[in-house]
């Protein structure tokens, strides 16, 4: 595949950072004598737990001080990407995903972590779930290590289903989900919560799996854009209609966090999203629905096995001046010992899921995750980024396309979809504009093949 030149990518990303700004960023820790390791991290519940436990790391590693820069997902993507791509050097550790890792490793922007892992007794790189390990590797070596991993599945209120006389299949279709949402929708509880917030990692994450399920794709094998195809239009119209008719209020500004709040507080009957959501839904300190949630595979339609594959992982930019101390922290936060520490100190339902196979053999965690543990593993294992669609495609990735241009392309397309969710434009108009964006990118790959 043809990629943009590194300089062009870096310049584009720097522009993205300037446009996005850093509103909402927060810094924690730092200071003191010794080395300061600056960690750019995404702000969600699992990462907040890591920050709360970090003093234990500093106590075990005198002279190594941690400074956390915690950002919302969209802000983190913009700031981290621009910093690493331009060699800014602000961060010693960055939270990235399996979208960035192989591309950045190829560009020489990340440190080879397999070298560090091999030299760290007990770290056990081979304990990572194989599909995740592969997705975070380049030429056989890991360049980021998973803090947690996830696929996607359907979460639903068992008590509301029972009261309505509905039984959710273990492997539902999207039509069955939509029918249930219509039945369960009421003035007090929405039928379903679906992301509508702009962002290639927000609304497009679930929507792309729906497009795949309905037989759609972004490009054909020759890089001809397909976003105005009947299959894509049917999928997007279905998604928009479902959330507009039976979804949560303010859907166009709802992302992962907002839907997590909706379901955990009893305000919605269903939610299709990341398997990692269990850390919120099954935590008695944050959820009103513990024990009332059922779980089912990512819904199918023309295609099954539509769960995505994703990991929030930690990498060390090659610009870090303290890679050895940075690895000390990275290995601590992604170790077997850390997972046990979370379970013992904060509760087993709050253990970061989906990273290590051994997690699912811990007796306390097996008990806590009876409702969702095996389904999470099965969903991650069956995710197939190499073959995400019914018809062949020239790209890899389930809920994203693993090409550098997708950060900008996906963002632009997501804005059109979000506008359709808000009712500002029609799905047809949104996809007509999205098709134009996709054609521009497709032509660069067609020219590269010429």
PALOZA-318044 format. One record per residue (C-alpha): x, y, z. Coordinates in steps of 0.1 Angstrom, whole numbers, plus 2048, in hexadecimal, padded with zeros to 3 digits. Layout:
XYZ;...
***
This chain:
800800800;80B8237F9;80F839818;81485E81A;83786A81E;84186E843;84789383F;824898830;81488384C;826896867;81C8B7858;7F88AD855;7F88A0879;8088C0886;7EC8D3876;7D28BC886;7E18C48A8;7E08E98A3;7BB8E7897;7B08D08B3;7C18E28D0;7C68D28F2;7A88DD905;7A08C6921;7C38B8926;7CE8B1949;7F08AB958;7F6896977;81688F98A;839897981;8538AB994;86C8A09AE;8918959A9;89B87C98F;88C87496D;86A87F963;85786894B;83B87A939;81E863930;80386E917;7E485A920;7BF858915;7A7862931;790845939;789830957;7A5817953;7BF83294D;7B284596C;7B8825980;7DB823973;7E284797D;7D48409A0;7EB8229A4;80A833995;81883E9B7;8208199BD;83681999E;8498389AA;84E8289CC;85C8099BB;87281E9A3;88383A9B7;88F8569A1;875850986;858869987;839867973;827883962;80587B952;7F588F937;7D1882935;7BD88B916;79B882907;79D8698EB;79B8818CE;7B38998DF;7CB87D8E7;7CC8718C3;7D38948B6;7EE89E8CF;80087C8D1;8008778AC;80D89A8A4;8288988BF;8358768B4;83387D88F;84689E891;85F8918AA;8538A98C5;8618948E1;8488A08FC;83F87D906;85385F912;835848911;81784B8FB;7F58398FB;7EE82E8D8;7DB8128C7;7DF7F78AD;7D6810892;7F6825898;80F80C8A5;8187F8885;818818870;82D82C888;84580F88D;84A80D867;852833868;86C82E883;85984289D;8568278B8;86E8138CD;86F7EE8C9;8607E18E9;8667BC8E3;88B7C38EA;8817D190C;8677B6913;88079A90C;8997A9925;87E7AD940;87A78E956;856782959;84779C941;83C780929;834790908;8257708FC;809773916;7F978E902;7DA7838EE;7E87798CC;7D278F8B6;7DB7AD8CB;8007A58CB;8007A28A5;7ED7C38A1;8077D58B6;8257C68A4;83A7D0886;8517B7876;84D79E892;8547B68AF;83C7C98C6;83E7EF8C4;8227F58DE;8157DE8F9;7F07DC902;7E27EC921;7C17DD918;7B27CE8F9;78F7CC8EC;7777C18D2;7537CC8D1;7327BC8DC;70E7C48E5;7067CC909;6E27CC914;6CC7CE933;6C07AA93B;6A57B6953;6967CD939;6987B291E;686799935;66B7B293E;6647B9919;664794911;6837968FB;69F77D8F9;6BF78A8EA;6D276F8D6;6F67688DD;6FD7728B9;6E378D8B0;6DD79D88E;6DC7C388C;6B77C1883;6B07AE8A3;6C37C98B6;6AF7E48A5;68E7D28AC;6987CF8D1;6A17F48D3;67F7FD8C5;66E7E78DF;6837F38FD;6828188F4;66F82D90D;66D85191A;684847937;69C82E926;6A9830902;6A98108EE;6CE8118E6;6EC8278E9;70382A8CB;7208428C5;7198608B0;7368768BA;74E88189E;77087089C;77E85288A;7828418AB;75F84C8B7;7408488A1;754836885;75F81A89D;73D80A8A1;72F816880;74B80686C;7437E487B;71E7EA870;72A7F384D;73E7D284C;7217BF859;70A7CC83E;7237C2823;7327E581E;7567F081B;769810817;77C8067F7;77B7EA7DE;79B7D87D5;7A67F37BD;7A280F7D6;78181C7C7;76E82C7E3;74E81A7ED;73E831807;7208397F0;7198147E9;6F78057F1;7067EF80C;71780D81E;6F882381A;6E2807829;6F9802846;6FD82784F;6D882E84A;6D0811862;6E881F87C;6DC84387A;6B783887A;6BC821898;6CE83B8AD;6B78588A3;6978448A9;6A082F8C7;6C183D8D4;6CD8548EF;6C78798F0;6E588D8E2;6F186F8CD;7068858B6;71C88F8D4;71D86D8E4;73D8588E5;74983B8F9;74884D91A;72685B915;71783A90C;728829929;717842940;6F683C92F;6F6817935;707816957;6EE82F965;6D081C957;6C783593C;6C981E91E;6C07FA917;6DC7F0900;6FE7FB8F4;7147EE8D8;7387F78DF;75A7EC8ED;75E7CC902;7737E191A;7537F3925;74F7D793F;7677EA956;74D80595A;72D7F0957;7377D6971;7467ED98A;72F7F39A8;73F8149AF;73582298D;71880E980;6F480A98B;6EE7EB975;7087D2982;6FC7AF97C;6E07BA965;6F57BC945;6F57A192A;70F79E90F;70C7928EB;7247908CD;7277AE8B5;7077AD8A0;70879E87D;6F57A385D;70479983C;72479184F;72B783871;749787889;7487AD887;7597B58A8;7757CE8A5;7997C98B1;7A87E68C5;7C27EC8E0;7CC80A8F4;7F18038F7;810814903;82D81C8ED;84E82F8F1;8568498D6;87A8478C9;87D86C8D3;87B8638F8;89B86B90B;893852926;888832915;89581B930;88182C94B;864830934;86480A92F;865805955;843817956;835807936;83E7E4943;82F7EB965;80E7F7957;80A7DA93F;8177BE956;8057A1966;80D7B0987;7FB7D097F;7DC7BD975;7DC7AB996;7E27CC9A8;7C37DC998;7AE7BD9A2;7BA7BC9C5;7B97E19CD;79D7EF9B7;7877D19AE;7897B5995;76F7C497F;7877E1979;7A47CC96C;7AD7D9949;79E7BD933;7AA7AC913;7CF7AF914;7DE790924;7D376C921;7DD766945;7C4780952;7A8768949;7B774C95F;7B876197F;79D751995;78F7729A2;78E78197F;77D762970;76276598A;75D78B985;75C78795F;74576995C;72C77C947;74478B92F;76777D932;766761919;751775900;76C791902;7877788FA;7737678DE;76B7898CF;78F7958CF;79A7738C1;7817738A5;78779789A;798796877;7A87B786D;7B67A584E;79479C841;77B7B584F;7617B6833;74B79F81E;75C7A97FD;7827AD7FB;7937CE804;7B67DB800;7B97E7824;7BA7D7846;7A67E0866;7837DA872;7787FB881;79380F86F;7A980E850;7CE809858;7DA825842;7E984684D;7CF85A83B;7B384B84F;7B886386D;7AD880857;79686D840;78485B85C;78087C870;77188D852;75987184A;74F86E86F;74589386F;72D88C853;71F86E864;71B881885;70989C872;6F0882865;6EB874888;6E3898893;6CA89B877;6DC8B8867;6E28A6846;6D4886835;6E8866835;6E986880F;6F988B811;71188082C;71D862817;7208777F7;73888E809;74A87081A;74E8607F7;76087E7EA;77887E808;77E859802;78485D7DD;7A08757E3;7B385C7F9;7AB83F7E2;7BB8517C5;7DC8547D7;7DD82E7DB;7D28297B7;7EE8407AB;80782D7C1;7FD80C7B0;80281B78D;
***
